[in-house]
Amino acid sequence: MKYKDYYQMLGVARGASDEEIKKAYRRLARKYHPDVSKEADAKERFQEVSEAYETLKDKEKRAAYDGLGRFRPGQDFRPPPEWSARFHAGGADDPGGIDLSDLFASFGGVHSRQGPRRGRDYEVGVHIGLHEAAHGSEMTLDLGGGKRVQARIPKGVTDGERLRLRGKGGAGAKGGPAGDLYLDIALHPHPLFKPNGHDLYLDVPLAPWEAALGAEIRIPTLEGQVTMKVPAGSKAGQRLRLAGKGLPRPQGGAGDLYAVLSIAAPSMLSPREKELFEALRAESKFNPRGHFE
């Protein structure tokens, strides 16, 4: 069998924590996902990091992998004599053991188990836009090795959410059930909205007079423009809540949209505008830095 250094593939130390391994996988999956990556070897690298993560995220398979010893990547190797006594293959017909069929298959080895064997689980990163998250979508996913599956992304998914599609993983052997497919959802950055769970945040600049006097302004939502009332005396950093204008929730309803106010001063003034601002400065007793005194 040819040795594969899964830790090197993910760029983590052998003693890395589960969280470090997960973060490394997600970072590399986003970088090399064939749907978004511009790298020439994106598909191969994506399959490599997925294979490495499938083993290292499982405590028992990771322990069995570590027990194989350390070799150079690509080096021919055989498990040490005591390895099979410590890590024997199990599964549906041997519930006390570890099902290492995927691990052996990854190295090109031969697995001797005779009974039914559950198919391999797959985990892939799925990058979608905010509007796809709001309305749901259908997409074809390439799992490598010629395996492609049709997946439905339900509306209301959030950034970082993990979806499980039962039976969409690898085919079982000798009558065993198919594995599952896990989708790690990542939302593309949106030019206007910043999601936080099912809530959305929108930066809304105001003219100085709109903040001081109040105004009714038009702002965007995922479903189109709406009118929002800005109260007189509004301040920069203040948040105005529009209930139910965020991302839909799977169980019904929706999150909220928060308009985060800022004050935008005009960069160019006409002579008349300058005259009015000069008059306001002369007339006003307002001191925004009074708390410094």
Secondary structure, DSSP 8 states (H G I E B T S, - for coil): -B---HHHHHT--TT--HHHHHHHHHHHHHHH-TTT---TTHHHHHHHHHHHHHHHTSHHHHHHHHHT----TT-B----TTHHHHS-B-BTTBTTSB--HHHHHHHT------S-B----EEEEEEE-HHHHHH-EEEEEEEETTEEEEEEE-TT--TT-EEEETT-SS--BTT-----EEEEEEE---SSEEEETTEEEEEEEE-HHHHHH-EEEEEEETTEEEEEEE-TT--TT-EEEETT-S-B-TTSSB--EEEEEEE---SS--HHHHHHHHHHHHH----TTGGG-
